[in-house]
């Protein structure tokens, strides 16, 4: 007998042996214990080539696409999951010439529609983006000119700009206390640590072409992937210095951390693999072969799965970090050019 049947039997017994008031309480208890409507896991995909954000079922079926600015590179969710913000770079790669775009698009995730955009004015080619839950502001990097911007998504205005001290600022991560931003200067081989109140910048040499990064849960360590030197640099954020390296396969571009913080998972664009490293041992312990070069990687909220995409072949991959194997892949719409992939929950 299942739980619901047991509760129903109990309610009927009360009806026979108790007052009408007792029955009402029993029925109310039965209704109170009934499960709430389930939420459906959905993949949210920044479709760089198609200049849109795509929604896909957990099985990979296309549900909808929402047009945003030209060639969005990175995407971040508001803490409540209501809005997605995309950096509308305007070009497909940092190697391409051109003025580029100058907007951040705002997508209502539940309604699956664009509800606005933020003009960055004279700042073009936005790339990295992060959300500071303390202030409610966005941090956005731009490549033309090389800057970090503090943006208010409510007023849709640029509040302040910061010099990153290097060329082609790429990915940005905000510190856990919201006081600092960590920016990888892709063409300079440095990590900029920027104090958001004073604007003071500390440059840390890290390796060739730093790109994606991830913070430890306590915020004391930052891991930065380096596409050309084939390593993940380990940064002590309190001392503001590099304290080690993890050698990887070819071309790590994005990196995430497992829920138990034992492992790093990273996208190897040149090697066409997902790499997995043991953090304590500072060594790569496994690679998962793919059929395309992944340009992105995000880790699920429980830290169990890595989501990646190969934009050149319109494919999304799901890798189990613990089991070190590919557990799912699916095709996006043709010509989508998927980049960041996140898993959300929608009704």
C-alpha positions as CSV (number, residue, x, y, z in Angstrom):
1,X,0.0,0.0,0.0
2,X,1.5,3.4,-1.0
3,X,1.5,6.5,1.2
4,X,-1.6,8.1,-0.4
5,X,-3.6,4.9,0.1
6,X,-2.6,4.7,3.7
7,X,-3.6,8.3,4.4
8,X,-7.0,7.8,2.6
9,X,-7.6,4.6,4.7
10,X,-6.8,6.6,7.9
11,X,-9.2,9.4,6.8
12,X,-12.0,6.9,6.3
13,X,-11.4,5.4,9.7
14,X,-11.7,8.8,11.2
15,X,-14.9,9.3,9.4
16,X,-16.4,6.2,11.0
17,X,-15.1,6.9,14.6
18,X,-14.8,10.7,14.9
19,X,-16.9,13.8,14.5
20,X,-17.3,15.6,11.2
21,X,-14.7,18.1,12.4
22,X,-12.2,15.3,12.7
23,X,-12.9,14.2,9.2
24,X,-12.3,17.7,7.9
25,X,-9.0,17.8,9.6
26,X,-8.0,14.4,8.1
27,X,-9.0,15.4,4.6
28,X,-7.2,18.7,5.0
29,X,-4.1,16.8,6.1
30,X,-4.4,14.6,3.1
31,X,-4.5,17.6,0.7
32,X,-1.7,19.3,2.5
33,X,0.6,16.3,2.0
34,X,-0.3,15.9,-1.7
35,X,2.8,16.7,-3.9
36,X,3.1,20.0,-5.6
37,X,3.2,20.1,-9.4
38,X,6.6,19.0,-10.6
39,X,9.0,21.4,-12.4
40,X,10.4,20.3,-15.7
41,X,14.1,20.5,-16.3
42,X,14.8,22.5,-19.4
43,X,18.0,23.4,-21.3
44,X,18.7,27.0,-21.9
45,X,21.2,27.5,-24.8
46,X,22.9,30.7,-26.0
47,X,22.8,30.2,-29.8
48,X,25.7,32.3,-30.9
49,X,25.4,31.8,-34.7
50,X,21.6,32.2,-34.8
51,X,21.7,35.2,-32.5
52,X,19.1,33.7,-30.2
53,X,18.5,31.9,-26.9
54,X,17.0,28.4,-27.4
55,X,14.8,26.4,-25.0
56,X,15.0,22.5,-25.2
57,X,13.4,19.7,-23.2
58,X,15.5,17.5,-21.0
59,X,15.5,15.0,-23.9
60,X,16.8,17.7,-26.3
61,X,13.6,18.6,-28.2
62,X,13.5,22.2,-29.3
63,X,10.7,24.2,-27.6
64,X,11.4,27.8,-28.7
65,X,14.0,30.3,-29.7
66,X,14.1,33.9,-28.6
67,X,15.9,36.4,-30.8
68,X,18.5,38.6,-29.0
69,X,21.3,40.8,-30.3
70,X,23.9,39.6,-32.8
71,X,26.1,36.7,-31.8
72,X,25.7,36.5,-28.1
73,X,28.8,35.0,-26.4
74,X,28.0,34.6,-22.7
75,X,24.9,34.4,-20.6
76,X,24.0,34.7,-16.9
77,X,20.8,34.1,-15.0
78,X,19.4,36.4,-12.3
79,X,19.6,34.7,-8.9
80,X,15.8,34.0,-8.9
81,X,16.1,32.4,-12.4
82,X,13.6,34.8,-13.9
83,X,15.8,36.6,-16.4
84,X,18.7,35.6,-18.6
85,X,21.2,38.3,-19.8
86,X,23.2,37.8,-22.9
87,X,26.3,39.7,-24.1
88,X,25.6,40.6,-27.7
89,X,29.1,40.7,-29.0
90,X,28.3,41.2,-32.7
91,X,31.1,38.9,-33.9
92,X,31.6,35.1,-33.7
93,X,35.2,35.1,-32.3
94,X,37.7,37.5,-30.7
95,X,39.9,37.0,-33.7
96,X,37.4,38.6,-36.1
97,X,37.7,42.3,-36.8
98,X,34.8,44.7,-36.5
99,X,33.2,47.2,-34.2
100,X,30.7,44.6,-32.9
101,X,27.5,45.1,-30.9
102,X,27.0,47.2,-27.8
103,X,24.0,45.6,-26.0
104,X,23.0,43.2,-23.3
105,X,19.7,41.5,-24.1
106,X,17.2,40.6,-21.3
107,X,15.1,37.4,-21.7
108,X,12.1,36.5,-19.5
109,X,12.8,32.8,-19.0
110,X,9.3,31.8,-18.0
111,X,7.6,33.8,-20.8
112,X,10.3,32.8,-23.3
113,X,10.5,36.3,-24.8
114,X,12.9,39.2,-25.0
115,X,11.7,42.0,-22.7
116,X,14.4,44.6,-23.2
117,X,18.0,45.4,-23.8
118,X,20.7,47.5,-22.1
119,X,22.7,49.8,-24.3
120,X,26.4,50.0,-23.4
121,X,26.9,53.2,-25.5
122,X,30.4,53.6,-26.7
123,X,31.5,50.2,-25.3
124,X,31.3,47.5,-28.0
125,X,31.9,43.8,-28.3
126,X,30.6,42.7,-24.8
127,X,31.9,39.3,-23.9
128,X,32.0,38.1,-20.3
129,X,29.2,38.6,-17.8
130,X,28.4,37.9,-14.2
131,X,25.7,38.9,-11.7
132,X,26.5,40.3,-8.2
133,X,23.7,39.2,-5.9
134,X,24.8,41.7,-3.3
135,X,24.3,44.8,-5.4
136,X,22.0,43.4,-8.1
137,X,24.4,44.7,-10.7
138,X,25.9,43.0,-13.7
139,X,29.6,42.9,-14.5
140,X,30.3,43.0,-18.2
141,X,33.6,42.9,-20.1
142,X,34.0,44.7,-23.5
143,X,36.7,44.2,-26.2
144,X,36.2,47.6,-27.9
145,X,37.6,49.3,-25.9
146,X,39.0,46.9,-23.3
147,X,37.0,47.6,-20.2
148,X,35.0,46.1,-17.4
149,X,31.5,47.7,-16.9
150,X,29.3,47.9,-13.9
151,X,25.7,47.8,-15.2
152,X,22.4,48.2,-13.4
153,X,19.8,45.9,-15.1
154,X,16.9,47.7,-13.5
155,X,17.7,51.2,-14.7
156,X,19.4,49.6,-17.8
157,X,22.4,51.9,-17.4
158,X,26.2,51.7,-17.3
159,X,27.1,52.9,-13.8
160,X,30.9,52.7,-14.0
161,X,33.8,51.5,-16.1
162,X,37.1,50.0,-15.1
163,X,40.4,49.6,-16.9
164,X,41.4,45.9,-16.9
165,X,45.1,46.7,-17.5
166,X,45.3,44.3,-20.4
167,X,44.0,43.3,-23.8
168,X,40.8,41.6,-24.8
169,X,39.1,41.1,-21.4
170,X,37.2,37.8,-21.6
171,X,35.5,36.1,-18.7
172,X,34.6,37.9,-15.5
173,X,33.8,36.5,-12.1
174,X,32.6,38.5,-9.1
175,X,34.0,37.7,-5.7
176,X,31.7,36.1,-3.1
177,X,31.6,39.3,-1.1
178,X,30.9,41.4,-4.2
179,X,34.0,43.6,-3.6
180,X,36.2,42.4,-6.4
181,X,36.0,41.2,-10.0
182,X,38.4,38.7,-11.6
183,X,38.9,39.4,-15.3
184,X,40.9,37.2,-17.7
185,X,42.8,39.3,-20.2
186,X,43.0,36.8,-23.1
187,X,45.6,38.5,-25.2
188,X,47.8,39.7,-22.3
189,X,48.2,36.5,-20.4
190,X,47.1,38.1,-17.1
191,X,44.3,38.0,-14.6
192,X,43.1,41.4,-13.4
193,X,41.8,41.6,-9.8
194,X,39.7,44.8,-9.7
195,X,38.5,46.4,-6.5
196,X,35.0,47.6,-7.4
197,X,34.9,50.5,-5.0
198,X,38.3,52.1,-5.7
199,X,39.0,50.7,-9.1
200,X,42.5,49.6,-8.1
201,X,43.7,46.8,-10.4
202,X,46.2,44.1,-9.5
203,X,47.6,42.1,-12.5
204,X,48.6,38.4,-12.0
205,X,50.6,36.7,-14.8
206,X,48.9,33.4,-15.4
207,X,49.6,31.8,-18.8
208,X,48.8,32.0,-22.5
209,X,45.3,33.0,-23.4
210,X,43.3,32.9,-20.1
211,X,39.6,32.4,-20.6
212,X,37.0,30.7,-18.4
213,X,37.3,30.6,-14.6
214,X,35.5,29.3,-11.5
215,X,35.6,30.1,-7.8
216,X,35.8,27.7,-5.0
217,X,32.8,27.7,-2.6
218,X,34.7,29.7,0.0
219,X,35.9,32.2,-2.6
220,X,39.5,31.8,-1.6
221,X,40.7,30.0,-4.8
222,X,40.1,30.8,-8.4
223,X,40.8,28.3,-11.2
224,X,41.5,29.8,-14.7
225,X,41.6,27.9,-17.9
226,X,44.3,28.7,-20.5
227,X,43.6,27.8,-24.1
228,X,47.2,28.1,-25.4
229,X,49.3,27.0,-22.5
230,X,47.1,24.0,-21.9
231,X,46.7,24.4,-18.2
232,X,44.4,25.6,-15.4
233,X,46.1,28.2,-13.2
234,X,45.3,28.1,-9.4
235,X,45.0,31.6,-7.9
236,X,45.0,32.5,-4.2
237,X,42.4,35.3,-4.2
238,X,43.4,36.5,-0.7
239,X,47.1,36.8,-1.5
240,X,46.3,37.8,-5.1
241,X,48.9,35.4,-6.6
242,X,49.2,32.3,-8.6
243,X,50.1,29.3,-6.5
244,X,50.1,26.4,-9.0
245,X,49.0,24.8,-12.2
246,X,47.1,21.8,-13.4
247,X,48.3,20.5,-16.8
248,X,45.5,19.6,-19.0
249,X,44.7,18.3,-22.5
250,X,44.6,20.6,-25.5
251,X,42.8,23.9,-25.4
252,X,40.9,24.3,-22.1
253,X,38.5,27.2,-22.6
254,X,35.9,26.9,-19.8
255,X,36.0,25.3,-16.4
256,X,33.6,24.3,-13.6
257,X,33.9,22.6,-10.2
258,X,32.1,19.5,-8.8
259,X,29.7,19.8,-5.9
260,X,32.1,18.1,-3.5
261,X,35.0,20.3,-4.8
262,X,37.1,17.3,-5.5
263,X,37.2,17.7,-9.3
264,X,37.4,20.3,-12.0
265,X,35.7,19.7,-15.3
266,X,36.8,21.7,-18.3
267,X,36.1,22.0,-22.1
268,X,39.0,21.1,-24.3
269,X,38.2,22.8,-27.6
270,X,41.3,21.6,-29.5
271,X,41.3,18.1,-28.0
272,X,37.5,17.7,-28.6
273,X,37.1,16.4,-25.1
274,X,35.9,17.2,-21.6
275,X,38.8,17.0,-19.1
276,X,38.5,16.1,-15.4
277,X,41.2,16.9,-12.9
278,X,41.7,16.0,-9.3
279,X,42.1,19.2,-7.4
280,X,44.0,17.9,-4.4
281,X,46.5,16.0,-6.7
282,X,46.6,18.9,-9.2
283,X,46.5,16.5,-12.0
284,X,44.2,15.5,-14.9
285,X,42.7,12.1,-14.2
286,X,40.3,11.5,-17.1
287,X,39.1,12.8,-20.5
288,X,35.8,12.2,-22.1
289,X,35.9,12.0,-25.9
290,X,33.4,14.1,-27.9
291,X,32.8,14.4,-31.7
292,X,33.4,18.1,-31.7
293,X,35.3,20.9,-30.0
294,X,33.4,22.2,-27.0
295,X,33.4,26.0,-26.6
296,X,31.6,26.2,-23.3
297,X,31.1,24.4,-20.0
298,X,28.7,24.9,-17.1
299,X,28.2,22.6,-14.1
300,X,24.7,21.7,-12.9
301,X,23.5,23.2,-9.6
302,X,24.1,19.9,-7.8
303,X,27.7,19.8,-9.1
304,X,27.1,16.3,-10.7
305,X,26.9,17.1,-14.5
306,X,28.9,19.2,-16.9
307,X,27.0,20.8,-19.9
308,X,29.0,21.8,-22.9
309,X,28.4,22.6,-26.6
310,X,30.3,22.3,-29.9
311,X,29.1,25.3,-31.9
312,X,30.5,24.1,-35.2
313,X,28.4,20.9,-35.3
314,X,25.3,22.2,-33.4
315,X,25.6,19.7,-30.5
316,X,25.1,19.8,-26.8
317,X,26.8,17.3,-24.4
318,X,26.0,16.2,-20.9
319,X,28.9,14.6,-19.0
320,X,28.8,12.9,-15.6
321,X,31.7,14.3,-13.7
322,X,31.8,11.5,-11.1
323,X,31.3,8.7,-13.6
324,X,33.6,10.4,-16.1
325,X,31.5,9.6,-19.1
326,X,29.1,11.1,-21.7
327,X,25.5,10.5,-20.6
328,X,23.6,12.5,-23.2
329,X,24.0,14.5,-26.4
330,X,21.6,16.2,-28.7
331,X,21.4,18.4,-31.7
332,X,20.3,22.0,-31.5
333,X,18.4,23.5,-34.5
334,X,20.6,23.7,-37.6
335,X,22.9,26.6,-37.7
336,X,22.3,27.6,-34.0
337,X,26.0,27.6,-33.1
338,X,25.4,26.8,-29.4
339,X,27.7,28.2,-26.8
340,X,26.8,28.4,-23.1
341,X,24.3,25.7,-21.9
342,X,22.4,25.8,-18.6
343,X,19.8,23.6,-17.1
344,X,16.8,25.4,-15.6
345,X,13.5,24.3,-14.2
346,X,10.2,25.6,-15.6
347,X,6.6,24.7,-15.1
